Amino acid sequence: MRIVLLQNVPSLGQVGETVEVKEGYARNFLIPKKLAALHHDPEAQQLLRNFSEKKKEQYLKEEADRKTITNLKVKEIILKVKTNKQGKPYLSVKPVDIGKKLKIDEHFVLTAPIKELGEHEVTVKMGNNQAKLKVKIEPEK
């Protein structure tokens, strides 16, 4: 019997997948627990349409993230900060500052605040893609 999964079922598959199972398993367990619907059921057909649209959107988002990460890999960022007489920065450089410089959301920048001058390695992660960037912190003149 062909069914469409309405929820993730560990031994069977993910939401939106069409799978073949024994009739008793479908009628006595999966369908009553709202884990699946019959393949020809209108609810299942709507789910399949929505699922394919979401999958397409997710693919396009991942592709855009991959392109952004590829563009970031070649960059070296230079940030100027105010320093005291000993050459220590007054403020730390936070992910927000790096995100503004790269023109991306700060949540993609994975680093602790940087409190020292010099060259630092920062990870930027978007979805499954990530890049390591060099960030130079220099004193403002």
C-alpha positions as CSV (number, residue, x, y, z in Angstrom):
1,M,0.0,0.0,0.0
2,R,1.4,3.4,-0.9
3,I,1.2,6.1,1.8
4,V,2.5,9.6,2.3
5,L,4.2,10.3,5.6
6,L,2.7,13.2,7.5
7,Q,5.5,13.0,10.2
8,N,9.0,11.6,10.4
9,V,8.9,7.9,11.2
10,P,12.4,6.7,12.2
11,S,12.3,3.3,10.5
12,L,10.3,4.4,7.5
13,G,11.2,7.9,6.2
14,Q,10.8,11.7,6.4
15,V,7.8,14.0,6.2
16,G,6.4,14.2,2.6
17,E,8.0,10.9,1.4
18,T,5.9,8.4,-0.4
19,V,6.6,4.9,0.8
20,E,5.3,1.4,0.2
21,V,4.2,-0.5,3.4
22,K,2.0,-3.5,4.3
23,E,-1.7,-2.7,4.4
24,G,-2.1,-3.8,8.0
25,Y,0.7,-1.6,9.2
26,A,-0.8,1.4,7.4
27,R,-4.4,0.9,8.4
28,N,-3.8,-0.2,12.0
29,F,-0.9,2.0,13.1
30,L,0.3,4.8,10.8
31,I,-3.0,6.2,9.6
32,P,-4.9,6.1,13.0
33,K,-1.9,7.8,14.7
34,K,-1.9,10.5,12.0
35,L,1.7,9.5,11.0
36,A,0.6,8.9,7.4
37,A,-2.2,9.3,4.8
38,L,-3.2,7.2,1.8
39,H,-1.3,8.3,-1.3
40,H,-4.5,9.2,-3.2
41,D,-6.0,11.1,-0.3
42,P,-6.5,14.9,-1.1
43,E,-4.8,15.8,2.2
44,A,-1.7,13.8,1.1
45,Q,-1.7,15.3,-2.3
46,Q,-1.7,18.8,-0.8
47,L,1.1,17.8,1.5
48,L,3.1,16.5,-1.5
49,R,2.6,19.8,-3.4
50,N,3.6,21.8,-0.3
51,F,6.6,19.5,0.3
52,S,7.9,19.9,-3.2
53,E,7.6,23.7,-3.0
54,K,9.4,23.8,0.3
55,K,12.1,21.5,-1.0
56,K,12.6,23.8,-4.0
57,E,12.8,26.9,-1.7
58,Q,15.2,25.1,0.6
59,Y,17.4,24.2,-2.4
60,L,17.5,27.8,-3.6
61,K,18.3,29.1,-0.1
62,E,21.2,26.6,0.2
63,E,22.5,27.6,-3.2
64,A,22.4,31.3,-2.2
65,D,24.2,30.5,1.1
66,R,26.8,28.4,-0.8
67,K,27.5,31.3,-3.2
68,T,27.7,33.8,-0.3
69,I,30.2,31.6,1.6
70,T,32.2,31.0,-1.6
71,N,32.5,34.8,-2.0
72,L,33.5,35.3,1.6
73,K,36.3,32.7,1.5
74,V,38.5,35.0,-0.5
75,K,38.0,38.0,1.8
76,E,40.2,39.4,4.4
77,I,38.5,41.9,6.7
78,I,40.3,44.9,8.2
79,L,38.5,46.6,11.1
80,K,39.8,49.8,12.7
81,V,39.3,50.3,16.5
82,K,40.2,53.0,18.9
83,T,43.0,52.1,21.3
84,N,44.5,53.5,24.5
85,K,48.1,54.6,24.9
86,Q,49.3,51.1,25.5
87,G,47.7,49.9,22.2
88,K,44.8,48.0,23.8
89,P,41.4,48.4,22.1
90,Y,38.8,50.2,24.2
91,L,36.1,47.9,22.9
92,S,36.1,44.4,21.7
93,V,35.1,43.5,18.1
94,K,31.9,41.5,18.2
95,P,30.1,39.3,15.7
96,V,27.8,42.3,15.0
97,D,30.7,44.4,13.8
98,I,32.0,41.7,11.6
99,G,28.5,41.0,10.2
100,K,28.1,44.7,9.4
101,K,31.4,44.8,7.6
102,L,30.5,41.7,5.5
103,K,26.9,42.8,5.1
104,I,25.5,39.6,6.5
105,D,23.4,38.8,9.6
106,E,25.5,38.6,12.8
107,H,24.0,35.2,13.7
108,F,26.1,33.7,10.9
109,V,29.4,34.9,12.5
110,L,30.7,32.3,15.0
111,T,33.2,33.9,17.2
112,A,33.7,35.2,20.7
113,P,34.4,39.0,21.0
114,I,37.9,39.8,19.9
115,K,39.8,41.9,22.4
116,E,43.3,42.0,20.9
117,L,44.8,43.7,17.9
118,G,46.2,41.6,15.1
119,E,45.0,38.8,12.8
120,H,42.3,36.5,13.9
121,E,40.4,33.6,12.3
122,V,36.6,33.8,12.3
123,T,34.1,31.2,11.1
124,V,31.0,32.2,9.1
125,K,28.4,29.5,8.9
126,M,25.3,29.6,6.7
127,G,23.2,26.4,6.7
128,N,25.5,23.5,6.0
129,N,28.2,25.8,4.4
130,Q,31.0,27.5,6.3
131,A,34.1,29.5,5.7
132,K,37.0,30.6,7.8
133,L,38.0,34.3,7.3
134,K,40.9,36.3,8.4
135,V,40.0,39.4,10.4
136,K,42.7,42.0,11.0
137,I,42.1,44.3,13.9
138,E,44.2,47.5,13.5
139,P,44.4,50.7,15.6
140,E,42.5,53.7,14.3
141,K,44.8,56.6,13.4
